[in-house]
Amino acid sequence: MNNFRAQMKEKIKLYSKDQYLDGYIKNEYLTDDGDADIYYYVNDKKEIFDSRTVGNQIDLCESFYNFIEAKTDMLDNDVKIHLHILGHKFSSKEQGMIKHMLKEHYAIELYKVQKEYTEQKARIFFMFLMGFICLVAYLMICLKTDFNFFLEVFGFIFSFALWEGCDAYIYAFSEIKNDREEVCQNLLIDIDFNDVEIN
């Protein structure tokens, strides 16, 4: 039992280091020019095309999107990604469909994130503006009287608004900016096809 715990601690220590992840990413993905190569192996087109969708409504499998996002999450957002789809011979039409649907998927995701980004930006601006106005009102009332009901109200509002604005800017806004960069990175993925045999 103690031996197993010691092994666990050793693995936690090893895999928690940035050098380990950086070395893994460099060996597994990065090319000499700083781009990243990701390989997706398929035996059949059903592994990419969602069998529940047909005709003009056809889409790619959720597992395909999940694979891409799991791989790209480990990379910096400024790394150009080349996705190599191997193992099945796709027709030129199917290749075009895959490229189009992947771009369309991430274009829609980027639109959603950008909308959220704009809304969050407006919310932060409003919070800071409200906080500043209430702070000015609070200071003006302070100069005229020792205590007033409005003094308490404006004091609470300006502190609450500034707190919420700072919290949203530091946490939510930064996260949305990062999400936007990640989606944009996936939108700009280069895709090529190779029907090599999978051993």
N, C-alpha and C positions, 0 to 999 in steps of 0.2 A: 504493500500500500504506500509506504513512504517512498519507495523507489519510483512508483508511478507518479506520485505528486512532484517528485524532483524532476521527472521527465516533462511533466506538464509545465512547470515553472521555466524549464530550459527552453521549451518550444515557444512559450509566451514571450520570453525575453528575446528570442531570435526573431520571431515574426513581427514583433512590435517595433523593430528598428527600421528607420527610414532607408538605411543602406540596403537592407534585404529587398524591400519592395523596389527601390530604384534599380538594383542589380537585376532583379527578375524582369522588370519592364524592359530594361536595356537589352538583355539577352533574348527575351521572348518576342518583343514587338519592334523596337526601334531599329531603323536602318542608319547607314552612315551619314545620310543627309538630314537626319533628325525627324524624318517622317516615321509613321508606324504601319506595319503590315499586320493585318488580321486575316486569318484563314477560316473559312466556313466550309466544312465537308458535308456533302449530301450524296445519297444514293439514288434519290428519286425526287422529282419536282414537287411531290406532295409534302416534302420536308420544308419547302419554302412557301408554296401557295396553300392558303387555307382552304381545305376541302369543303368547308361549310359555306364558302362564298363561290358564286358562279357568275358567268357573263360579265356585264358591265359593272357588277358589284364585287368582282373578285378582289381579294386582298391577300397580303402576306401573313404568314403565321405569326401569332404573338410571340412564340418561342424564338423566332428569327430576330424580332425587334429586341427581345430580352437579351439574346446573345450579344448583339451589337452593343447595347447599353452597358452590359456587365463588363465587356472588354474596354470600352472607351472610358468608363468611369475611373479606371486606374491611370489614365493618361492625362497629362496637362491639357488644358482647353485650347492651347495654341499649336497643338501637334496635328499635322495633316495626316489623315487616315486613308489607307488603301485597303479595301476589302476584297479579298480573293475568294471567289466561290468555286470550289473544286469538286470533281467527282461525277458530275452529271452533265451531259451535253444538252444545254438549253438552246432552243432555236433563237434566231436573232429577234423574233417577235417577243419571245418570253424574256430574253435579256432586257429588251427595251421596257417591257412591262415591270420587271423587277426594279430597274433603275427609276422608272417613273413613280411607282408606288412608294418606294423608299423616300424619294425626294418629297413627294406629296405628304406622306405621313409626318415627316419632320418639319415641313413648311407649316402644316396645321399646328403642330406642337409649338413651333416658334411664334406663330400668331397668338396662341393662347398665353404663352409666357410673356410676350411683349405687351399684351393687353393688361396682364396682371402687374407687370413692371410699371406701366403708365399709371394705373390706378394707385399703386403703392406710392409712387413718386408724388402724385397729387395729394394723397392722404398725409404724407410727411410734411409737404409744404403747408397744407392747411393747419396741421398741428403746431408747427413752428410759428406760423402767422398768428394763430389764436393765442398761443402762449405769449408771444411778444406783445400783442395788443393788451392782453390781460395784465401783463407785467407793468406796462405803462400806466394802465388804469389803477393798478394796485399802488404804484409809487405816487401817483397824483393824489389818491385818497389819503395815503400815509402823511403827506405833507400838510393836509388840511385838518386832519382829525386824529385823535389817539386811537379810537376804536369805532368801527362802523361795521354793520352787517355785510355791506358790500366789500369791505376790506377782506373779510374772511372768504367770501365767495370768489373774488378775483384772485386771491392768494391760492385757493384750492385749484381753480381752473388753470392758472398759468403753470403751476407746478405739475399738475396732471398732464396738460397738453405737451409741455416740454419733455416730460418723462416718456410719454407715449411716442412722441416724435423721435427722440433719441433711440428708444428701444426698437422701433420699427426700422430706423436707418441702420443701426448696428447689426441687427439680426435678420429680420425678414427681407429687407431691401438687398442686403449682401447676398443672401441665399438665392433670391430671384435673379440677380445679376449673374451669379454662377450657373444657375439652371439655364439661363438664356444662352450663355456661352457654350454650354454642353450640347444643347439642342442644335445650335448653329454649327458646331463642329460635326455633328452627325448628319446635318443637312448637306454639308460639303464633302461627304465621303465619296471617294473615287471607287468605282466597282469594276472588276474585270472577272472574266469567266475562263475556266480551264477544265476540260473534261478528262483530267488525268485519272487513272484508276486508283481507288483507295484500297490499300493493302490491309 
